[in-house]
Amino acid sequence: MVGFFKKFVEAVTVKLIVEIIFAVVILVLGYLNRDMILSFLLLYQLPTWVTIAVAFSIIFLVGIALVIHSSSKGGGFVYAARHRPENPKYIFNVNMFSVKWKVLYGPYAFSEGPFCPKCMFEMDSEKKGLLIKKYYWRCVPCNKFYENPERFPFDAERAVEKYIESEIRSGHLKLEREN
């Protein structure tokens, strides 16, 4: 249900942005041709103060939607790429989200995968669904799909990395010290 609500908010946000762009274009054209904007307002028979109030309300709602979107799971608009460590000190094999992962550690966790749990084929992410699109990992040799429970394809990789880092911090995974 939460995923549906987030998708609904995103769809409404896109619609509002398009409407704001339309309103800005009308206002710019109206500034250039005052008669056109007046005829537009008279066509809908709205008082000027109502039009201004609606415009500010739309801008306010878009601002709120953008804040919700940028603070929601998935990191908003920016994705920071993490590079594979040159000389990892530790390698962990992890089973998460019904698939296998290889996590390299040192000085940070970096996940490789996902791999098919049956044949170890490195799977790619695909979007499936008619109305509500979801991400799946596809194993080509087995012709099997595994559901990615995360919102964006790279969120699962980051979740695996966070899991290993938390296991190390909590002491569940003991790392040998170098002399």
N, C-alpha and C positions, 0 to 999 in steps of 0.2 A: 504494500500500500504506500509506503514511504517513497519507493521508486516511482510509482505512478504520480504521486503529488509533485515530486521534483521535476518529472518530465512535463507535467501540466504547467508548472511555474515557468519552466524554460520556454515552452510553446507560447505562453501568454507574454513572456518577456520579448520574444522575437516579434510577436504581433505588435506589441506596444512600440518597439523600436521602429518598425516599419511605419506605424502611424505617426510617430514623432517626426520621422524623416519627411513624411507627407505633409505634416503641419508646418515644418520649417520651410519646405519648398513653397507651400502656399503663402506663408508669411513673407518670404523673400520676393516672390512674384508679386505679392500684394504691396510690398514696399515700392517695388518698381512700377506697379500699376494699381493704385489705390482703388480704382473703380472695380477691378476684378475681385479683390478681397471683400469689398462691401457687397457686391452681388452674391458672392459665395455665402456670406453670413446671412444676407437677407433671404437667400434661397432656403436655408434651414430655419429661418426666423428665430435665431437665438440672440439674446441680448449679448453685447460685447463682454460684460462682466462674467457671464456664464461661460463663454468661449475661453476667456483668460483663466478662469477657475479650473475648467476641464484640462487646459494645457498644462497648468502647474500640477494638477493632480496626476496627470499621466507621467510627467517628469519625475515626480516624487515616487510613484509606484515603480517606475523603471529603475530608479536608484535603489529602492529596497530590494527589488528582484536581483539586481546585479550584486548587491552585498550578500544576499542569501546564496546566490550561485557561487560567488568567489570564496565564501567561507564554508561551502558544503564539501563533502567528501569528494575527492578528485582533484583538489588543489586549485580549482578555478581555471584561469586562462593560461597559466604558465606551467610547463612541465620541464623540470631540470633533468638533463641527461646525466646519468652516472656511467662512468667508464669502467671496464673490467680492470681489476687490480693487476699490475704488472707481475708481481711475484706473491701470489696469495700464500699465507702461512698455513691455512687450514681449508679443508674442503668437506662440506657436509652434504649428505643426501637427505632430502626432506620430502615427506609425503604430505601435501596440503591440497585442498580443493579437489580431491580424488585424482590427482596427477602427481608426478614426481618432479622434483626440482634439484638442481645442483647449485649449492651456495658456496661461493668463494669468500674467504674472510681474510682480511689483512690489507690495509688498516680499517676497512669497513666491509660490510656484507654486500655482496653482489650476486644476484640470482641469475641462473641460466635455466632456460626451459620455457614453458613446461614440456615435460616428456611424457609420452604415453606410458601408463603403468604396465602395459603388456609387452610392447616391443621396443620401448625406449626411443621411439621416433620423436624428434623435436617438433612440436605442433605449432601451427600458426593460428592466429585469432581470426574468427569470422563472425559477422553479424547475421542473425537469423530472426525471423518472425514477421508476421504480416502487419499487425497494428503496433504491437509493442516489441521493439527490437531488443535482443539480448545478445551478449557476446558468448561465443562458444570457442573451445579449442578443438581442432579437427586433426585426427590421426589419419593420414592418407593410407598407409598400408593396411590398417585395421578397418578403415572406413567407419570410424566411430567418433561421436561428438561428446565432449565433456563440457558441462556448463561452467562458465566463469561467473562466480557469484558477485564479483565486483562490478562497479558502475562503468569503469573505463578499462581497456585491456591492460594497461600498465599498472593498475592498482593492485592486481594480484601479485605481480612481481615484487612490488614495494611491500606488500603485506608479508610475504615470505622473508624478505630481508629484515623487516622489523621483528618478526618472530625470532629469527636467529640472534639478532642483537639483544633482544629482551632475555632470551635464554642464557646468553653469555653474562649479561649484567646481573641476572638473578642468581647466577652460580650453578644453574642446572647443567650447563655445558662448561666443563673445565678445560681451560686452555693451558697448555704447558708453557712455562716460562723459559725464555732463552737465557743462557748463561753468558 
